[in-house]
Amino acid sequence: MVARWHSALPVDMSKILCVDDEPHVVTLKCAILEAAGHQVTPATSAKDAIEKLQNNTYDAVVTDWRLGDANGRAVVQAAKSNSSVPVVVVSGYVAEAFQAAEPLADLYLEKPVNPEELVTIVNELLKTSESSAPQSQ
């Protein structure tokens, strides 16, 4: 499986913030994305994620919706407030997440997510984000 993820690598290693309040779940998602060649930073609460978003730059965010201290909307809002970083919500509460007020995530995936699907989707969003980013002269 890892070989297939590896073949779907974007040109450059991307920095991804991965948010889930369940430590074993965030560890697993981070491992999946790291196996695909990304540099992944874990966060186990909305507060932790928002703090990291304020102090660091990420190429993408993968977040759960129901977090212990808040819902994923706070994370989506923090990610979208400063940039057009792609955000993927991976949750057992996709219907609830999708009905939330703006800003919306770029994609909503139902838990449990297939690891290959997660990597493919994140890589595609990163490619789309790269191609729509302003080119420096």
MARRONU-789717 format. One line per field, with one value per residue: residue in one letter; residue number from 1; x, y, z negated of N, C-alpha, C in turn. Coordinates in steps of 0.001 Angstrom, whole numbers. Layout:
res = (A; ...)
n = (NUM; ...)
neast = (X; ...)
nnorth = (Y; ...)
nup = (Z; ...)
caeast = (X; ...)
canorth = (Y; ...)
caup = (Z; ...)
ceast = (X; ...)
cnorth = (Y; ...)
cup = (Z; ...)
***
This chain:
res = (M; V; A; R; W; H; S; A; L; P; V; D; M; S; K; I; L; C; V; D; D; E; P; H; V; V; T; L; K; C; A; I; L; E; A; A; G; H; Q; V; T; P; A; T; S; A; K; D; A; I; E; K; L; Q; N; N; T; Y; D; A; V; V; T; D; W; R; L; G; D; A; N; G; R; A; V; V; Q; A; A; K; S; N; S; S; V; P; V; V; V; V; S; G; Y; V; A; E; A; F; Q; A; A; E; P; L; A; D; L; Y; L; E; K; P; V; N; P; E; E; L; V; T; I; V; N; E; L; L; K; T; S; E; S; S; A; P; Q; S; Q)
n = (1; 2; 3; 4; 5; 6; 7; 8; 9; 10; 11; 12; 13; 14; 15; 16; 17; 18; 19; 20; 21; 22; 23; 24; 25; 26; 27; 28; 29; 30; 31; 32; 33; 34; 35; 36; 37; 38; 39; 40; 41; 42; 43; 44; 45; 46; 47; 48; 49; 50; 51; 52; 53; 54; 55; 56; 57; 58; 59; 60; 61; 62; 63; 64; 65; 66; 67; 68; 69; 70; 71; 72; 73; 74; 75; 76; 77; 78; 79; 80; 81; 82; 83; 84; 85; 86; 87; 88; 89; 90; 91; 92; 93; 94; 95; 96; 97; 98; 99; 100; 101; 102; 103; 104; 105; 106; 107; 108; 109; 110; 111; 112; 113; 114; 115; 116; 117; 118; 119; 120; 121; 122; 123; 124; 125; 126; 127; 128; 129; 130; 131; 132; 133; 134; 135; 136; 137)
neast = (810; 1882; 3655; 1963; 853; 3111; 3725; 1897; 2796; 3026; 4897; 6582; 7378; 4767; 3549; 1449; -1269; -2681; -5597; -7193; -9099; -8778; -6108; -4982; -6146; -5297; -2597; -2544; -3586; -1588; 606; -180; -230; 2415; 3725; 3126; 4856; 4656; 5193; 4014; 2126; 816; -2253; -4232; -6486; -8925; -8048; -5247; -4745; -5564; -3765; -1378; -1888; -1861; 775; 2363; 2953; 975; 409; -1877; -4820; -6058; -8819; -10784; -14303; -15900; -14441; -12843; -12784; -14074; -15865; -15077; -15422; -14194; -11527; -11503; -12241; -10052; -8009; -8814; -8899; -6498; -5427; -5728; -5625; -6096; -8689; -9625; -12271; -12546; -14741; -17124; -19394; -20284; -22574; -23486; -21238; -21136; -23380; -22741; -22072; -20487; -16864; -16626; -15228; -12937; -13440; -15388; -15109; -16330; -15852; -15046; -12149; -10748; -7347; -5806; -7565; -7691; -5027; -4856; -6860; -5928; -3483; -4426; -5873; -3751; -2247; -4077; -4263; -1609; -1431; -3220; -2144; -577; 2048; 5452; 7651)
nnorth = (-1199; 1275; 1832; 2541; 4886; 6378; 6731; 8608; 11041; 14580; 17088; 18571; 18049; 18495; 20633; 19653; 20159; 18169; 17378; 16003; 14979; 12550; 10785; 8347; 8286; 10665; 10098; 7904; 9047; 10944; 9240; 7956; 10095; 10952; 8688; 9032; 10944; 13509; 16308; 16267; 17816; 17173; 17959; 18068; 19341; 21939; 24423; 24058; 23548; 25978; 27757; 26748; 27241; 30014; 30558; 29243; 28164; 26281; 23839; 22418; 21368; 18815; 17868; 16744; 16941; 17075; 18107; 17952; 20476; 22294; 22793; 21641; 23842; 26102; 25522; 25311; 27931; 29359; 28380; 29244; 31984; 33363; 32486; 30599; 27948; 24480; 22619; 19649; 17935; 15236; 13098; 11519; 12863; 14154; 15240; 17107; 18781; 19693; 21281; 23486; 26974; 29362; 29699; 27148; 23855; 22386; 19801; 17008; 14091; 10923; 9192; 5775; 6658; 5641; 4961; 5266; 6778; 9129; 10096; 10424; 12375; 14536; 15022; 15761; 18098; 19651; 19900; 21346; 23643; 24574; 25114; 27186; 29154; 32367; 33032; 33585; 36124)
nup = (0; -812; 1233; 3363; 2339; 2232; 4913; 5638; 4881; 4347; 6148; 4396; 935; -1318; -3952; -6448; -8635; -11016; -12648; -15419; -18194; -19348; -20409; -19305; -16786; -15525; -15477; -13735; -11313; -10848; -10451; -8082; -6238; -6450; -5475; -2870; -2179; -3235; -5468; -8614; -11138; -14267; -16025; -18912; -19751; -19161; -20048; -20201; -17485; -16270; -17420; -16324; -13628; -13640; -14154; -12307; -8895; -6740; -4174; -3844; -5673; -7695; -9392; -12191; -12972; -15352; -18080; -21273; -22665; -21059; -17909; -14577; -12966; -14008; -13525; -10723; -10114; -11183; -9557; -7004; -7308; -6900; -4537; -1460; -2102; -1554; -3128; -4676; -6056; -8122; -9399; -11603; -11602; -9261; -7966; -9832; -9932; -7288; -7170; -8617; -9273; -7051; -7055; -4549; -4464; -2073; -1360; -2501; -4326; -5253; -8311; -8907; -7076; -3993; -3814; -1378; 154; -1367; -1119; 1684; 2125; 540; 1848; 4413; 3798; 2914; 5280; 6862; 5313; 5476; 8235; 8495; 6987; 6765; 9006; 8298; 9451)
caeast = (0; 2709; 4230; 981; 759; 4361; 3694; 977; 3382; 3139; 6281; 7295; 6786; 3892; 3342; 29; -1712; -3659; -6274; -8192; -8983; -8454; -4673; -4645; -6626; -4393; -1334; -2744; -3685; -249; 1445; -628; 217; 3883; 4124; 2958; 5928; 4363; 5621; 2730; 2117; -442; -2891; -5271; -7625; -9119; -7177; -3889; -4703; -5654; -2473; -388; -2207; -1470; 2227; 3055; 2312; 699; -83; -3204; -5285; -6982; -9360; -12026; -15297; -16202; -13222; -13212; -12949; -14818; -16096; -14108; -15637; -13169; -10284; -11699; -12227; -8669; -7224; -9255; -8841; -5256; -4961; -6666; -5147; -7154; -9076; -10419; -12883; -12741; -15557; -18312; -20505; -20141; -23800; -23450; -20146; -21479; -24446; -22231; -21953; -19216; -16383; -16734; -14022; -12877; -13978; -15852; -14999; -16933; -15016; -13592; -11722; -9766; -6065; -5431; -8461; -7254; -3787; -5178; -7617; -5039; -2540; -5136; -6137; -2465; -1918; -4995; -3857; -343; -1636; -3991; -1373; 110; 3441; 6391; 8461)
canorth = (0; 2472; 2101; 3270; 6242; 7043; 7110; 9729; 12192; 15845; 17392; 18954; 17606; 19542; 20716; 19426; 20149; 17093; 17664; 15061; 14950; 11183; 10636; 7235; 8620; 11666; 9397; 7093; 9943; 11515; 8178; 7746; 11230; 10924; 7611; 9570; 11898; 14838; 16692; 16400; 18298; 16804; 18831; 17251; 20176; 23110; 25486; 23728; 23722; 27408; 28334; 26342; 27954; 31412; 30668; 28469; 28104; 24913; 23712; 21809; 21007; 17684; 17993; 16123; 17982; 17177; 18126; 18076; 21844; 23112; 21985; 21872; 25137; 27026; 25184; 25703; 29395; 29803; 28023; 30032; 33422; 33978; 31970; 29705; 26598; 23480; 21991; 18428; 17494; 13785; 13009; 10686; 13813; 14941; 16004; 18253; 19656; 20285; 22269; 24593; 28268; 29639; 29184; 25709; 23109; 22050; 18460; 16324; 12643; 10178; 8213; 5673; 6993; 4759; 5680; 5636; 7858; 10333; 10566; 10872; 13621; 15599; 15335; 16484; 19454; 20362; 20238; 22409; 24821; 25034; 25662; 28431; 30138; 33336; 32671; 34671; 36472)
caup = (0; -918; 2549; 4156; 1808; 2590; 6326; 5818; 4198; 5055; 6507; 3185; -312; -1833; -5395; -6718; -10016; -11185; -13906; -15933; -19645; -19775; -20134; -18403; -15440; -14947; -15216; -12526; -10149; -10628; -9878; -6698; -5430; -6444; -4566; -1518; -1930; -3746; -6811; -9281; -12516; -14928; -17020; -19536; -20148; -18296; -20567; -19755; -16028; -15947; -17816; -15318; -12385; -13798; -14289; -11274; -7588; -6299; -2802; -3931; -7010; -7773; -10741; -12638; -13191; -16779; -18886; -22679; -23160; -20093; -16719; -13513; -12313; -14504; -12830; -9320; -10079; -11402; -8369; -5857; -7576; -6444; -3250; -777; -2370; -1458; -4387; -4559; -7298; -8179; -10601; -11650; -11636; -8033; -7698; -10752; -9501; -5999; -7362; -9417; -8600; -6357; -5785; -4363; -4116; -653; -1169; -3708; -4200; -6351; -9022; -8742; -5728; -3387; -3776; -12; 570; -2061; -485; 3039; 2040; 53; 2929; 5470; 3311; 2896; 6673; 7260; 4566; 6068; 9579; 8420; 6228; 7628; 9300; 8012; 10613)
ceast = (854; 3299; 3251; 830; 1956; 4322; 2789; 1508; 3307; 4618; 7105; 6589; 5977; 3786; 1843; -214; -2833; -4268; -7307; -8003; -8732; -6994; -4322; -5073; -5695; -3045; -1427; -2805; -2319; 656; 1095; -88; 1743; 4408; 3996; 3966; 5699; 4978; 4345; 2915; 789; -941; -4058; -6434; -7750; -8188; -5743; -3748; -4704; -4342; -1397; -633; -1793; 43; 3032; 2294; 2158; 174; -1481; -3516; -6259; -7498; -10613; -13031; -15592; -14909; -13643; -13534; -13735; -15197; -15104; -14274; -14575; -11842; -10369; -11594; -10806; -7810; -7555; -9088; -7595; -4794; -6034; -6217; -6304; -7407; -9976; -10951; -13112; -13480; -16665; -19568; -20457; -21379; -23848; -22401; -20517; -22537; -23985; -22138; -20595; -18122; -16499; -15371; -14067; -13501; -14342; -15803; -15561; -15912; -15722; -13219; -10681; -8455; -5636; -6277; -8039; -6013; -4066; -5880; -6736; -4066; -3202; -5442; -4858; -2057; -2778; -4614; -2578; -577; -2435; -3272; -692; 1571; 4335; 7286; 9920)
cnorth = (1264; 2837; 2887; 4690; 7030; 7525; 8304; 11006; 13461; 16121; 17732; 18385; 18771; 19470; 20648; 19463; 19128; 17215; 16591; 14983; 13549; 10912; 9504; 7521; 9632; 11026; 8585; 7965; 10550; 10481; 7937; 8864; 11319; 9839; 8046; 10676; 13305; 15047; 17034; 16834; 17904; 17902; 18032; 18064; 21335; 24231; 25281; 23977; 25193; 28113; 28002; 27055; 29424; 31592; 29966; 28556; 26638; 24941; 23117; 21506; 19842; 17686; 17170; 17254; 18165; 17000; 18389; 19489; 22757; 22214; 22401; 23200; 26139; 26782; 25602; 27220; 29923; 29519; 28933; 31544; 34082; 33518; 31101; 28255; 25597; 22819; 20801; 18083; 15990; 13520; 11980; 11540; 14743; 15786; 17250; 19268; 20404; 21372; 23475; 25864; 28376; 29899; 27666; 25108; 22804; 20688; 17856; 14823; 11984; 9233; 6870; 5930; 5975; 5530; 6121; 6799; 9174; 10927; 11125; 12227; 14774; 15999; 16126; 17918; 20282; 20781; 21400; 23713; 25426; 25719; 26961; 29507; 31113; 32940; 33848; 34882; 36321)
cup = (0; 435; 3418; 3646; 2271; 4040; 6591; 5174; 5025; 5311; 5271; 1963; -878; -3342; -5665; -8226; -10113; -12582; -14234; -17439; -20198; -19401; -19173; -16967; -14784; -14629; -13934; -11276; -9818; -9965; -8411; -5803; -5366; -5505; -3116; -1225; -2448; -5123; -7562; -10734; -13149; -15856; -17593; -20101; -19168; -18741; -20094; -18253; -15642; -16286; -16775; -13997; -12460; -13769; -13205; -9963; -7198; -4874; -2759; -5391; -6865; -9209; -10964; -12839; -14677; -17558; -20330; -23130; -22222; -18920; -15640; -12802; -12740; -13794; -11367; -9199; -10252; -10174; -7198; -6063; -6997; -5069; -2621; -953; -2261; -2816; -4088; -5937; -7176; -9485; -10468; -11618; -10428; -7755; -8568; -10302; -8227; -6132; -8179; -8581; -7915; -7381; -5743; -4082; -2624; -373; -2516; -3451; -5453; -6965; -8966; -7280; -5257; -3284; -2377; 491; -85; -1396; 901; 3010; 1580; 1159; 4050; 5046; 3281; 4302; 7161; 6590; 5139; 7410; 9545; 7625; 7174; 7810; 9006; 9212; 10308)
***
